[in-house]
């Protein structure tokens, strides 16, 4: 009996199936979370790049941000603020994993999503982002941040403060602060856009610290990558490295000549890094799902 042909057919079929799975795996769903005062709008360049490469993108507005209908005085807690992200994560189908990207204070919301939905996160990426961990709370991070970023550093911004920097009730970024601390390397058009769209915001620090009880079992089970922006005048490189040291297991990447708004000053560099991260972690996670030879067939 001749048995060679069936083996070849099986092998060819599996080879095609493998190629289709690998191509599908290279296309990821990116969920983009903006920083304080900003909105989904700040991701417009990166969203276009990712979608043009075939990826799915969800860029959301946190409560009271971007075009979200709530006013800041209607957002009562960190839970309220982060709810739009939690709703997006809850809507992700079972067995689907997203690349969760948090910029600046959006990292705190990403950390909460990691704790609540670890099974839905392929990898979490903190872009010059606040990165708490089970060993380092949001309050501890804020305390360290304000050591090198006193209220005077906010320049012409408008602050409502109860008693100390940790008790900031709201902040409205001024033009000088935006132009010199956040957007100093970004195109002037994007700075102009920011002056039109940035909204008053709050970190809800006390509430965030109370509700964000991160665990090694859930938060710690998600792979983490931190992207350092080398010319960030808001979140200094030294502070970014301080957070990284307190989050064991986080991978570290860098983008040269990037200000705090790296998605606007260096969008293509950020795009390339995010795709690289997604492909790398997608292959690590899913290699065991690749088809195996059956009945003596060989992959070809």
N, C-alpha and C positions, 0 to 999 in steps of 0.2 A: 504493500500500500504506500502511495506517495503522500508524504506528510509535509513537504516543504512549503507548498503554496499557502495552506491555511495559516501557517506560522507567519509568513510574509505579510498576508492580508491583515492579521491581527496586529503585527508590528507596525504596519503603515497606519492603521486606524488609530492606534495608541499614540503614534508620533504626531498625527494631526491633532488629536485631542490634547496632547501635551502642549503643542504650540498655541492652540486656541486658549488654553487655560493660562499659559504664561503671558499671552498678549492681553487677556482680560485682566490678569493680576496687575499688569503694569499700569492700568487705569484705576485711579483711586478716587475716593470721595474726600475732599478737603473741607473741613469746617473751620472757618476763620473767625477769630474773636478779637475785637478791637480793644484798644486801651481806653483809659479814662477820658471822658469828654469827647471822644471821637465816635465813629459809627461804621457801619458796613462800607460806607463810601470810601474810606481810606484804603480799602483793598482793591480799588477798581483796576489798577494796572496788573496786579498779581492775578486777580480773577480772570482777566482777559487772557493772560499768558497760560494759565492752567487749563482753561476751557478750550483754547486753541490747540492744546496738546491732547485733548480728548478726555480730560479729567472732569469729574463732577465737583462743583464748588457750592458750598452754602456759606455765604457771608451774612452774618446776622447783626441786628441791632440789639444790644442789651437794653434793659428797661430805662426809659428816660434819655436814650442816646439816639443819634442819627435821626431817622424819621419815625422812631417808635413814638406812639401817641401819648404816652404818659409824660407829665412834667416831673421834674426832679422832686418837687414837694409831695408828689403822689407815690414816690418810690420809698417805702418805709424801711426797708432792710436789705441786707446783702442777698438774702434769699429772693426778694422781689427783683433786685437788680439782675441776678443771674438766671432768673426763671426762663427767659427766652432760650438760653442755651440748654437748660435742662429739658425744655419741651422739644427742642431739636433732637437731642440725644435719645429721648424716650421714643421718638418717632422712627429712629433708625431700625430697619428690620432685623429680626434675630439672625445671627451668624454674619451680619455685615459689620465690618470694622472701618472706622474713619481715621483719617490723619487729622488730629485735633491741634490747631495752631493758635496760640495765645500771645498777643503782643502787649508788652508793658503790664498794666494792672489786669488786663485780660487773662494773664497767667493764673491769677487767683481763681477766676471762674473755671478755667481749664482744670485746675487741681481739684475743685469740687466735683466736676464732671467725671474725672478719673476715679474718684472715690465712689461715686454713685453708679457709674456705668463702665467699670473696667473691662468688661467683656466686649464692649463696643468700640474700644479705642485700639487701633493698630499701633500707633505711636503718638506721644504727645510732644509737641515742639514749642518751646518757650523762646520767643523772639525778643531779646532784651526784656524778658518778662519776669514778673514776680513769680518765684518758684518756691512755694512752701513745701514742706515735707513732714513726715511724722516726727522728725527730730527738730524741725525749725518752723515755728508757727508764723502766721501772718503778722502778729503783733511783734514778734522778735525781728522779723524782716523790716517792718516799718520803723522800729526803733533804730536799727542800724542805718536805714536809708536816711532818716532825718538828721543823723549825726553829720553827714556830709552834704545835706540838702536842707538847710534851715529855711524858715519862712521867707527870709530876705531873698533867697535864691529864686523865688517865684516872681521877682521883679514887679512888673506892672499888672500881674494877675490879681484878681479880686478873691480874697479868702474870707470865709466865715469860720472862725475858730472859737471853741469853747474855752480852752485853757492852755493847750500846748499843741504842737504839731500832730500828735497822735489823735487829737480831738477835732480835726478839720471836719466841719460839717459840709462845706461845699467849696468848690474852686471853679473860677472862670478864668481861663488862660488869657493873658494879655498878648498884644501883638509882639512886643519886645521879647517876651518869654518864648512865644512860638518861634519867632525868627532866629533867636540866638541859641536856644536850648533844645528845641525839638526838630526844626526844619532847616538848620543852617546849611546843609548840603543838598537840600531838596530843590527842585525847580521852583522858581518864583510863582508859577501858575498854581502849584500845589499849596504853597503857603497862602496865596490869595483864597483858594478854595477853603482852606482850613479856617480862615478868618470869617468866612460866611457860614460854615457848617458846625464848627465846634460848639458844644453846648455846656452849660454849667453841669458839674458832676460831683459825686461823692464816692469815697472808697468804702464807706460803712465799716470802718476798721473794727470797732468794738464788736459789732454783730458778726462780721466775717470771722473773727478769731473764735467766737463762741460756737458758731455752727460748723466750722471746718475742722472736724476731728479726723485727721487723715490717718490711715492704718497701712501697715506694711502689707497686709493680706490683700487689700483692694488697690489703693493708690500705688503701693509699692510693686504691684504685679505688672504695671504698665511701663513699657519702655519709654524713656525720656531723653530728649535731645535739647540742649540749650544752644542758641545761636547768639554769639557775642557780637555786638555792633561796635566796631573799634573807635568810632568818632562820636559816640553818644555823649552829649553834653548834659543830658538829664539823668540817665541811669549810668553812672560811671562804670568803666571797665573793671575797676577795682571792686565796686559793689557787686557787679555781675559775677565776678570770680568768687566773691565771698559767699554768695548764694549757692554757686555750683559746689563749692567745698562742703557745704552742709546738706547736699543731696546726693549721697553716694550712689553710683551706678549711672548717673546722667552722662551721656556723651556730649562732647563740646565741639562746636564748629564756630568759625569766625567769618565775618565779612568786613573786608577792609574798606575804608573811606565811606562808611555807612553812618549816618546820623541816627537819631532815635527813630525816625520815621523811615526805616530801611525799605519798607514796601514802596515808598515813593522815591527815595534817593538812589536805591540800588535794586530795583524790582527784578531785573533779569538774574542777578546774582542770587537773590532770595529764591526765585523760581527754581533755578538749577539745584540749589541745596535742598529744597523741599522735595523735589522729584527724586533726587538721589536718596534722601532719607526714606521716602515712601517705598522705592524699589528695594532698597536694602532690607528694610524691616518686613516688607511684604514677602520677600523670598525666604527670610528666616522663619516667618510664621507659617507659611503655606507649603513649604517644600514637602511636608508629609502628606499633602493632599494630591500630589501628582499621581497620575495613573501608573499602576505597576503591571508588568507583563503577566499575562494569564495563559495557562495551558501551554507553557513552554515557549510562547512567543517572545520576541526580543524587540525592544525599542529601537527604532531606526531613524 
